[in-house]
């Protein structure tokens, strides 16, 4: 923490030692970003060492987080802080990374700035689908997802997060079918290619 003696800022931060201070009465101020400043009146006596132990407290702001649907986990700087709806949660002032996640939905990451005695509100809609492209080596192949016909290759569609069975069918005098089991994740390549097997 920064040390000031009766309004004069010292070059050295805590732990602070100074054997050159003249005897007298001083106002000692300790300050640090994100913490409450602390002031103490100290009497320095000639030939004696005056020791001061001070605990400074963190400054907090508040955040409120709601999601649609509710029940998402909220983490601040990697630490879980609660489940939505989350209201009036104390968070140290400053810049933080907030992550909102719920199984079966895309996670959301936000950089948030929390100010002293301020309340910041977030209302987030979670997405349970991702845009993907399903293709084969020939246009017009019939594409099915989880046993339901959805269109022809190449096909742009939305799939919910999680596991799906993708199949493509081609008629050339006999049936040829390509198939693949996939797990749709937020980080994965949105292009799904199917190969054919006799």
N, C-alpha and C positions, 0 to 999 in steps of 0.2 A: 504494500500500500504506500501511497505518497504521504510524506510527512511534511507538515507545515508548523512552524513555531511562531505564534502570535502574528499570523498572516504572511510569513515569509516561507516560501517553498524551499525545502531542502533538496540537495542533489541526490542524496542517498535515500533509497526506499527501505521499508522494513525487511529484515530486522535492522533497526537504526541504532547506531552507537556514536556518541559524540562526547569526547572528553574535554572539549574546548568551550563549552557553554558556561557563561558567567552565572554566578548565583543569582537567583531571582524567581519571579513568578511568571510562568508562561502558559499560554493557551496552545495545547497540542491538538492538531487536527489530522486525522487519518482519513484518506479518501482513496477509492478505487472504483473503476468503472463497473457498474452492475451491483454495487454495494452501497448501503447507507453510510454516509460520512459520520465519523465519531469525533466529538470534541471532549477534551479533558483539561482541567486546570491543574498544573503541576508546579510544585514548589521545589526548586533546585537549590540545594545547600552546598556551600563551599566544602570541598574535601570529601564529599559523599557521592555515591552513585545512586541515582534515582531510577528504579525499574518500573516500567508500566507494561501490563498485559491487557490487551484490548481485543475483544472479539467483535468483528464487524459482520453485520447481517446482510443477506442477499436482498436485493430489490426485486419485487415481483410485479408482474402484470397478470391479466387473466385472459384465457381463451375459452370460447364455446364452440363446439363442433357438432353439427347434426348431419346425418346422411340419409339418403333414400336409396335402398332400404336402411333401416337402423341396424344396430348390432355389429358395426365395424370396429376394428381395433385401431386405436390412435396411439402412435409412438412419436416421441419428441427426441431427436438426436439419438435414435436407436433404443430408447427406453420406453416401454409400454406405460401409458399413463391412464388408460381407461377405454371404455366401450361407449360408442354413440347410442343415444344422445349424451354428449359430454358437456356439462355446463359449469362455468366459473371455476375452471381449473387453474391453480396458481402455477405460473411458469416464470423462471428468471428472465429479467429483461434482456433484450438483445436479439440477435438473429439466430434462428434455429431452423432445422429441417424437420418437417412434420410428414409422417407417412400414415395413410389411411388404407386399411386392407380388410377384406372380407372374403372367405373362401367362395370361389365361383364367380368373382368379380375382379375387374381390373383395379389394381392399387393406384392410389393417387399420392404424389409427392409434391409438397409445397414448401417454399422457403418463406418463413414467417418472421415478422419483426414485432417483438413485444415491447411495449413501452410501459414505464412506471405508472401504476394506478389506472391503466387503460384496459379496456375489454375489447378483444378482437373476436369477431364471429365468423365462422365458416359454415356454409351450407353446401354440401357436395352431393351430386347424383352419381351413384356408382353404375358403371356399365358392366353388364353380364355377357356382352357379345364382342366379337372381333371380326373385322372385315378380312376375308381371305380370298385367294384365287385358287381354284382347283382346276388342274389341267392334265391332259394326256398328250401323247405325241400325234394325235389326230383330232381335228375339230369335229364336233358332232357326236362324240362318244357320250352315252347317257350316264349322268352322274347321280348316284344315290348317297344319301347321308343317313346313317342309322336305319337302313331299310326303306327310306322314303325317297322317291324320285324328286330331284330338285332342279334339273336342267341339263344343258349340254356343255361339253368342254369346248373352249375354256370358260369357266363359270366363276363369276364374282358373286359372293354371297356372304352372309354373316353366320358365324357359328358361336354358340355359347362356349364359355371356358370349360375345359374338362375333356373327357375322352369321347371320341366319336369313331364310328366305323365308316370309312369312305369306300365306295365301290364305283367302278366305271365298266360299262357294258358296250361291246361292239359286235355287230352282226355281219359276218362275212361268209354266209353259208352255214356257219356254226357259231355258237356263242364263244366269245373270248371275254374274260373278265379280269380286270385289275382291281386290287383291293389293298387297303392300308388302314391300320388302326393308329390314330393320332391322338395326342393330348394337346389341346389348344391352350397356349400360354401367352402371356403378354409379351415376353421377350423373344418369342420364336419368329422365324421367317414366315410371313403371311402367304408364301407361295407353296402350294401342295401339289407335288407331281406324282402321278400314278403310272406304274409300269404294268404291262400286260403279260400274262402267263397262259400258255395253252392248257 
